[in-house]
Amino acid sequence: MLAEGRVAIIMSGSPFVIVVPITNHDLVHAAEDNYLRFPYANLLRIVRIGAVLMSLLLPGLYLAITDFHHEMIPTDLLLAVASARERVPFPAIIEVLIMEVSFELIREAGIRIPGPIGPTLGIIGALILGQAAVAANIVSPILIIIVAVTGIGSFAIPNFSAGFAFRVLRFAFILLAVSAGFLGITTGIFLLALWFVSAKSFGVPYISPFAPRTSGSFVENILKAPIWKQEKRPDYMNTKKDKMQPKYSRAWDRSNNNSEDEGEEE
């Protein structure tokens, strides 16, 4: 982060370092990406982006399809969903809220219990609770799958604070979906996009390099470029020096190195 031109704030007694400014795509990057080759790092980043979308929209999409847009799913799947929910006495929104709140309780309890008992309690509690809820006809089996996939997606978000934000926004999209279906989800995405566009982090737009569009930043910031292309700092940072390091990664390119050395001497 320092090499990219950012500022690191270290506080006494805190194990965390605050880095400013920050953008939206930085929240899906992990520290281990720097130590992986770019094909593997790009695969992991694409998986994380999919995890963010699932964690944010999957329960809302389920409610919108089951309550408003039955024509969006195949007939066989629709019959399977209808037969699974046939004996459930609650509406779909009550099912989703019961399972989401239960999952949050299990996650919080697993974190607060010290030692190796916490993860064990979380796994066993989720299995027993889900099986008991299905056996008691309180929720449908497909909803257990959706809530489980949503929870796994939230765990795949590298930034802890961003994970909290997406967990809160998930409940907002659930309410919008049960109110107006896809129209409510689209409205929520539109309002969230307006907030992203207007937000800034220490003068840097939050969704850079998308808006405003800057040169040469998409590949190097959304995805990871090869190591020999990671010479320049992000354009939206407006740093005094564009390069973060000398061009030593391609030492065989003598002509390019000589011209750069001459420019630095001048």
Buried (B, 14 or more C-beta within 10 A) or exposed (E): EEEBBBEEEEEEEEEEEEBEBBBBBBBBBBEEBEEBEBEEBBEBBEEBBEBBEBBBBBBBBBBBBBBBEEEEBEEEEBEBBEEBBEEBEBBBBBBBBBBBEBBBEBBEEBEEBEEEEBEEBBEEBBEEBBEEBBEEEBBBBBBBEBBBBBBEBBEBBBBEEBBEEBBEBBBBBBBBBBBBBBEBBEBBBEEBEEEBBEEEBEEBBBBBBBEEEBEBBBBBBBBBBEEEBBBBBBBBBEBEEBEBEEBEEEEEEEEEBEEBEEEEEE
